[in-house]
Amino acid sequence: MIPEHSTSAPHSSPAPGRVSSQTRTLVVAILASFMAILDGSVVNLALVDIGRDLGGGLAEQQWIVSGYLLSLGALILVAGSIADRFGRERVMTAGLIGFGVTSLACGLAPTPLVLVLARVLQGVAGAFLVPSSLAMIVSAFSGPAQGRAIGTWTAWTSVAGLVSPLVGGVLVDALSWRAVFFVNLPPMVAALFVLRRIPVTRPDVRAELDLPSSVLTALGLGGLVFGLIELSGQGPRPGVLALIGAGLAGLVLFVLRQRRAEHPMMPLALFRVTNVAAGNAATVLIYGAMGLGFFALPLYLQSVLGLSAVVSGVVAMPPTLLLLLGSGRVGRLSGERGPRWLMAGGAALAACGYVLMGAVPQEHSLWAGVVPGVVVFGLGLTLIVAPLTSSVLAHLPPESSGIGSAINNAAARIAGLVTVAFAGLVMGGRVSFEGFRSAVWTTAGLLLAGAVVSALGVRNTTTARRPSAVEEDAAPREAPQGAGGRDSARER
């Protein structure tokens, strides 16, 4: 979740005449986020049917996932500035229409290439939905009402994650893989209808847009991901290696620009704070592991074990259910005892879940390996999520919490993007039991590395405190426009 800087004055307690406007704002935010999260989760369950219908192999399946994550990751840091400069409601309107149109294009795609291109454009639209949703809530609510609104928004987005595997499976089995894209259209129309009755906030023309950094991010990630996916199919040919090299060069240039830019997308000074550096390193490893694991599991369940999309969706549900039930308690425990050992222990436990999936022979894989492994992974994931957020944000001053959350969110998405691009190499270029076993062992290794980084790098804090002089020097005095908001996940 990425809170954005509010360009309007903080609201006092909502007046009676404003209740309906605030309620409409919350409804739009929930519908937009629900749509983006639902679509992002159900696609994995449709990959096998897409391959049967449109053709293509593992590389095409990788691109259907990676194309969306690529454009989403490239734009997510600059989305807040764009919303501030042009107006949150206007950007939300454009995002909703764009997401609906590209969802329709995905559902009607006649070839894998058209579907991948539509998914890239869908990611562009999706990059503005979740940031704009939370920015509108922060702007419309204040005080205790803001906390309740964010809590309601979070609960509904959790429900989207919970129901998406089952919804995706039902749509694929009962109708078609195309239905997982068409399902976005009703909430898009409803959100646009409600959005028309919300007053438009005044844009902040002072908000700075770092377009060169966005271009470098897109080119760097695009070259790297394209090269990694082609590497599994073509091998280390000069053209493929040149793509990977160009991608890495683009990312290096992006980092160098952040050192010189007057309004950087990613202020490097933040990484001088120990928990920001360690927390984001753990994020890259843990969410990279989840990106690979969540990509490989549905393919294995459907292509190798022969399960239906519905059953595969049910098998994938326990982690989200456990997270929904336990994240609040874990968050309170993290506030009382600190995030360090919860993160380390949770990542280690999650790794055990994937070890269990890979240790059981294929003939007993489902009930002796996959199902219990998914549950164990879910228990570990529940221990990770809330402490990971607080470990990154608790050491930052309030004016930098928004950009800190944005960077952490982008790190998670980009990590998943890169590991999915690696999936072809890890799985040997095809979906098989041996390929799945290789993927789950790699996933377990990444999770264990995340546990080590958490244990060695994260500092325990149990109460909020003023940053030290060193940390104040490390943090920017004024957060970039579009980034410096409040964050409900800050550790108390």
Secondary structure, DSSP 8 states (H G I E B T S, - for coil): -------S----S--GGGHHHHHHHHHHHHHHHHHHHHHHHHHHHHHHHHHHHH---HHHHHHHHHHHHHHHHHHTTTHHHHHHHH-HHHHHHHHHHHHHHHHHHHHH-SSHHHHHHHHHHHHHHHTTHHHHHHHHHHHH--HHHHHHHHHHHHHHHHHHHHHHHHHHHHHHHHT-TTHHHHTTHHHHHHHHHHHTTS------TT----HHHHHHHHHHHHHHHHHHHHHHHH-S-HHHHHHHHHHHHHHHHHHHHHHH-SS-SS-GGGGGSHHHHHHHHHHHHHHHHHHHHHHHHHHIIIIIS---HHHHHHHT-HHHHHHHHHHHHHHHHHHHH-SHHHHHHHHHHHHHHHHHHHHS-GGGIIIIIIHHHHHHHHHHHHHHHHHHHHHHHTTS-GGGHHHHHHHHHHHHHHHHHHHHHHHHHHTTTS-SHHHHHHHHHHHHHHHHHHHHHHHHH----SS-----HHHHHHS-SS--TTT----TTS--
